[in-house]
């Protein structure tokens, strides 16, 4: 299992894009966690509050987790991308 985690200024948009990229690259999603990036425990989607997003997945095919992380890092508003073995 591997994970990729990042912070987002627009969590709904970026989670949707991240899951589309995960499918495109051929990885199998196992778990998604979205938490508030601020002091509140609630992600305020009306205000596009910062959020921490972590996606746990199983590698399938020949692509590498680094490729997935680089694709996500290229999205405007995505910050602090990290990836590794879970």
Secondary structure, DSSP 4 states (H G I P E B T S, - for coil): -EEEEEEESSHHHHHHHHHHHHHHHT-EEEEEEEEESSSSSS--TTTT--EEEEEEEE--SS--HHHHHHHHHTSTTEEEEEEEE-
